[in-house]
Amino acid sequence: MLSSEQIKNFIAQGLPCEILEVRGDDGQHFEAMVVSSAFVGKNKVQQHQLVYRALGDRMRQEIHALSLRTFTPEAWAAVNN
């Protein structure tokens, strides 16, 4: 069973993140908020695919559900101002 901290580490190892938060208490259902410059020029589907790629096979084997909110640094700044 994975922890939210493990998920956070897996994402951070596979994707440069300016801000990364992961929550989840039951070991299978998680929520992640990711701000990454790697998302610049990509639509939401492509952004999510980058996160899934960072998690690799864990998405199919160990993580039952992952709710994602992804932002470019510019979009994150606009939301938080």
Buried (B, 14 or more C-beta within 10 A) or exposed (E): EBEBEBBBEBBBEBBEBEEBEBEBEEBEEBBBBBBBEBBEEBEEEEBBEBBBEBBEEBBEEBBEEBEBBBBBBEEBEEEEE
